[in-house]
Amino acid sequence: MSGIDDLPIRDELRGKSPYGAPQLDVAVRLNTNENPYPLPEALVARIAERVAEAARHLNRYPDRDAVELRTGLADYLSRTTGHRVATEGVWAANGSNEVLQQLLQAFGGPGRTALGFDPSYSMHALIARGTGTGWLSGPRQSDFTIDVHTAEQVIAEHRPDVVFVCSPNNPTGTAVDADTVLALYDAAQRARGGAGALVVVDEAYGEFSHRPSLLPLIEGRRNLVVSRTMSKAFGAAGLRLGYLAADPAVVDAVQLVRLPYHLSAVTQATALAALEHTDTLLGYVEQLKAERDRLVTELRALGCEVTESDANFVQFGRFDGADGAHAVWQALLEHGVLVRDNGVPGHLRVSVGTPAENDAFLDAVRAVTKENKP
Ligand SMILES: *Cc1c(COP(=O)(O)O)cnc(C)c1O
């Protein structure tokens, strides 16, 4: 038998598995934080038009700098965060995962270290590994918030080159307040001295938060980056479009590592069409936020311990340890509902679906908790 490990593969990749949630053929799939609403027909038609126009020029390479798209994204951010962002301060790539990878290619790499606060988005650590960047796992408190004092100590001791702050945090749903981000930013600059350290705020779920975006904090902070995506709020996970806002110097730095023409003309055209329909898409976000708040309330009424959520998913428990959570995961699956076991002891994560999907999920929880009562 031969496998990956018989190949002359990098040592740090030996014995590892690729990232990915198990996809099962189940009636109600609430495991990957996708937006449950398909794009509206008017937008589908507009995408077809814009892609047809782009197809007329596919013999040519796309706009390498994606200027029209970056301008559209800058306008969207300026309008929704109240902070004026310029085209030069925005960069786009194939999903925010690629944005994060480019950031680590430029600011991490061999001999350098990135820090995150776990449990958090496991791709941060995996992208670090893929780019040869060392990884440090910082702690969260039992309520899944970041304790500023402890975090400052970890930063002072380990002097990371890159710090990830995920807000709202996946998989817990926890938002990080601006004061905490500022304290971590200052600690990271102090610890490294010189040019300082890059602080990346992953706002993949920013649009779902009860709180304003952290984006205005980039003002006057050259090493602060906010990353966003069209995968969640824009209901376009299949599009693969992520972006960042930062000082224009960060965008210049990322251009040193991006592949030429990394963003296809078809992708750029589709994303531009989606931006034309921002208001409709943000209307769905409002519905999802209301459903998210309903899930929190109803799960609590069923006796679950629920983590405060600012995202389009809800972390709930508390089940007896890792095994207990997995048993409940399995039981919900048997009731036709797929949720996510992220390995957070005693907890599971459910993505917010349509009202009917959420009802099916709540019915399944009701049935499962009744079965487990003595
Ligand atoms: C879903 C998610 C992303 C999005 O990744 P894309 O590559 O844009 O689809 C980024 N960060 C976090 C924390 C996420 O949960």
PDBQT file of the ligand as one rigid body, heavy atoms in Angstrom, charges set to zero:
ROOT
HETATM    1  C1  LIG A 401     -16.300  30.694   6.702  1.00  0.00    +0.000 C 
HETATM    2  C2  LIG A 401     -15.125  31.420   7.252  1.00  0.00    +0.000 A 
HETATM    3  C3  LIG A 401     -14.256  32.088   6.406  1.00  0.00    +0.000 A 
HETATM    4  C4  LIG A 401     -14.586  32.149   4.966  1.00  0.00    +0.000 C 
HETATM    5  O1  LIG A 401     -13.721  31.580   4.138  1.00  0.00    +0.000 OA
HETATM    6  P1  LIG A 401     -13.925  31.786   2.585  1.00  0.00    +0.000 P 
HETATM    7  O2  LIG A 401     -12.635  31.296   2.082  1.00  0.00    +0.000 OA
HETATM    8  O3  LIG A 401     -14.127  33.260   2.354  1.00  0.00    +0.000 OA
HETATM    9  O4  LIG A 401     -15.105  30.985   2.160  1.00  0.00    +0.000 OA
HETATM   10  C5  LIG A 401     -13.201  32.814   6.944  1.00  0.00    +0.000 A 
HETATM   11  N1  LIG A 401     -13.031  32.874   8.271  1.00  0.00    +0.000 NA
HETATM   12  C6  LIG A 401     -13.854  32.260   9.114  1.00  0.00    +0.000 A 
HETATM   13  C7  LIG A 401     -13.665  32.407  10.571  1.00  0.00    +0.000 C 
HETATM   14  C8  LIG A 401     -14.918  31.490   8.633  1.00  0.00    +0.000 A 
HETATM   15  O5  LIG A 401     -15.713  30.840   9.471  1.00  0.00    +0.000 OA
ENDROOT
TORSDOF 0
